[in-house]
């Protein structure tokens, strides 16, 4: 689902303290100056793990093996300093959405390659959707990932 540009800019401006009307005016009138100072953004690669429409079936013991391998893969990526945070979803509007992974590897292609190397993806139990996600520079910290990477 895509967020309309006006809504995305309004959400960003709200985080910066600008009003929606000021932001909407800036979007509809390119010559208008923004109410808030320019935001210094940094990018991450966000992966949505989702259940395929027709996931492969396996016996329960094989599913447990795939899940253990999936979690080991995530730990290895975190230790390598590539995966910042990951976790399952609950109460999601689409039951196919299973989890999120946040990478800082510099490209969508690399994040996709790493996510698709997951044993659960290779086994046909999950598929990946990759996108760029921006936040204000310095807004996020990942102490667990930093600790794992330091080991």
BELHURA-V529176 format. One record per residue. N is the residue number from 1. NEAR is the number of other C-alpha atoms within 10 Angstrom. D_CENTER is the distance of its C-alpha to the mean C-alpha in whole Angstrom. Layout:
((N NEAR D_CENTER) (N NEAR D_CENTER))
This chain:
((1 3 14) (2 5 14) (3 8 15) (4 9 19) (5 11 19) (6 16 21) (7 13 19) (8 12 16) (9 17 19) (10 21 20) (11 16 17) (12 18 17) (13 22 21) (14 14 21) (15 11 19) (16 15 21) (17 12 24) (18 17 26) (19 15 27) (20 17 26) (21 11 29) (22 16 29) (23 24 25) (24 17 27) (25 16 30) (26 18 28) (27 17 26) (28 10 29) (29 10 31) (30 9 30) (31 9 33) (32 12 32) (33 13 31) (34 16 28) (35 16 29) (36 14 26) (37 11 26) (38 9 24) (39 12 20) (40 10 19) (41 13 15) (42 14 13) (43 16 10) (44 20 7) (45 22 6) (46 23 2) (47 23 4) (48 21 6) (49 25 9) (50 20 12) (51 19 16) (52 15 18) (53 10 21) (54 9 23) (55 13 22) (56 11 25) (57 11 27) (58 12 28) (59 7 30) (60 9 29) (61 9 30) (62 11 28) (63 15 25) (64 12 25) (65 12 25) (66 20 22) (67 15 20) (68 13 22) (69 15 21) (70 18 17) (71 16 17) (72 14 19) (73 18 17) (74 21 14) (75 18 17) (76 15 18) (77 21 15) (78 21 14) (79 19 18) (80 16 18) (81 18 16) (82 20 13) (83 25 10) (84 24 10) (85 19 9) (86 18 8) (87 13 10) (88 11 12) (89 15 12) (90 11 15) (91 7 17) (92 10 15) (93 7 17) (94 9 16) (95 11 17) (96 15 16) (97 20 12) (98 17 12) (99 18 9) (100 19 6) (101 20 5) (102 21 4) (103 28 7) (104 19 10) (105 17 12) (106 13 13) (107 15 13) (108 18 11) (109 13 14) (110 15 14) (111 26 10) (112 18 11) (113 12 14) (114 17 13) (115 27 11) (116 17 14) (117 13 17) (118 21 16) (119 20 19) (120 22 18) (121 20 16) (122 14 20) (123 15 22) (124 14 20) (125 21 19) (126 25 15) (127 23 14) (128 23 11) (129 13 9) (130 18 7) (131 17 7) (132 17 8) (133 14 7) (134 14 10) (135 14 11) (136 14 15) (137 11 16) (138 9 17) (139 8 15) (140 8 13) (141 9 15) (142 10 14) (143 11 17) (144 13 17) (145 19 15) (146 16 18) (147 12 20) (148 16 19) (149 18 19) (150 10 23) (151 7 24))
